[in-house]
Amino acid sequence: MADQSTNSAQTAESDKGYWQANLRLIVISLIIWALVSFGFGILLRPLLSGIPVGGTDLGFWFAQQGSILVFLVLIFNYAWRMNKLDAEYGVDEE
């Protein structure tokens, strides 16, 4: 009986660590996404207007192209990191 409660406590602790790592990854990704799309594309656009990129200024580029590209990179990074996290905690699909 004591062995079963110890195993249950270890599982609960492992689950808690898994979800904390998952939430940390989500929060970091959302902060990067907000900084790039809202920060660079809208708030910091006047500061970035003097830097030319592809025939336009950097602020406009972030608003039109950069935020989309960063979002795609974040999606692939999240999937890659979650696969590593799943394997680390033994909840992978393979």
Secondary structure as a PSIPRED ss2 file (coil, helix, strand):
# PSIPRED VFORMAT (PSIPRED V4.0)

   1 M C   1.000  0.000  0.000
   2 A H   0.000  1.000  0.000
   3 D H   0.000  1.000  0.000
   4 Q H   0.000  1.000  0.000
   5 S H   0.000  1.000  0.000
   6 T H   0.000  1.000  0.000
   7 N H   0.000  1.000  0.000
   8 S H   0.000  1.000  0.000
   9 A H   0.000  1.000  0.000
  10 Q H   0.000  1.000  0.000
  11 T H   0.000  1.000  0.000
  12 A H   0.000  1.000  0.000
  13 E H   0.000  1.000  0.000
  14 S H   0.000  1.000  0.000
  15 D H   0.000  1.000  0.000
  16 K H   0.000  1.000  0.000
  17 G H   0.000  1.000  0.000
  18 Y H   0.000  1.000  0.000
  19 W H   0.000  1.000  0.000
  20 Q H   0.000  1.000  0.000
  21 A H   0.000  1.000  0.000
  22 N H   0.000  1.000  0.000
  23 L H   0.000  1.000  0.000
  24 R H   0.000  1.000  0.000
  25 L H   0.000  1.000  0.000
  26 I H   0.000  1.000  0.000
  27 V H   0.000  1.000  0.000
  28 I H   0.000  1.000  0.000
  29 S H   0.000  1.000  0.000
  30 L H   0.000  1.000  0.000
  31 I H   0.000  1.000  0.000
  32 I H   0.000  1.000  0.000
  33 W H   0.000  1.000  0.000
  34 A H   0.000  1.000  0.000
  35 L H   0.000  1.000  0.000
  36 V H   0.000  1.000  0.000
  37 S H   0.000  1.000  0.000
  38 F H   0.000  1.000  0.000
  39 G H   0.000  1.000  0.000
  40 F H   0.000  1.000  0.000
  41 G H   0.000  1.000  0.000
  42 I H   0.000  1.000  0.000
  43 L H   0.000  1.000  0.000
  44 L C   1.000  0.000  0.000
  45 R H   0.000  1.000  0.000
  46 P H   0.000  1.000  0.000
  47 L H   0.000  1.000  0.000
  48 L H   0.000  1.000  0.000
  49 S C   1.000  0.000  0.000
  50 G C   1.000  0.000  0.000
  51 I C   1.000  0.000  0.000
  52 P E   0.000  0.000  1.000
  53 V E   0.000  0.000  1.000
  54 G C   1.000  0.000  0.000
  55 G C   1.000  0.000  0.000
  56 T E   0.000  0.000  1.000
  57 D E   0.000  0.000  1.000
  58 L H   0.000  1.000  0.000
  59 G H   0.000  1.000  0.000
  60 F H   0.000  1.000  0.000
  61 W H   0.000  1.000  0.000
  62 F H   0.000  1.000  0.000
  63 A H   0.000  1.000  0.000
  64 Q H   0.000  1.000  0.000
  65 Q H   0.000  1.000  0.000
  66 G H   0.000  1.000  0.000
  67 S H   0.000  1.000  0.000
  68 I H   0.000  1.000  0.000
  69 L H   0.000  1.000  0.000
  70 V H   0.000  1.000  0.000
  71 F H   0.000  1.000  0.000
  72 L H   0.000  1.000  0.000
  73 V H   0.000  1.000  0.000
  74 L H   0.000  1.000  0.000
  75 I H   0.000  1.000  0.000
  76 F H   0.000  1.000  0.000
  77 N H   0.000  1.000  0.000
  78 Y H   0.000  1.000  0.000
  79 A H   0.000  1.000  0.000
  80 W H   0.000  1.000  0.000
  81 R H   0.000  1.000  0.000
  82 M H   0.000  1.000  0.000
  83 N H   0.000  1.000  0.000
  84 K H   0.000  1.000  0.000
  85 L H   0.000  1.000  0.000
  86 D H   0.000  1.000  0.000
  87 A H   0.000  1.000  0.000
  88 E H   0.000  1.000  0.000
  89 Y H   0.000  1.000  0.000
  90 G C   1.000  0.000  0.000
  91 V C   1.000  0.000  0.000
  92 D C   1.000  0.000  0.000
  93 E C   1.000  0.000  0.000
  94 E C   1.000  0.000  0.000
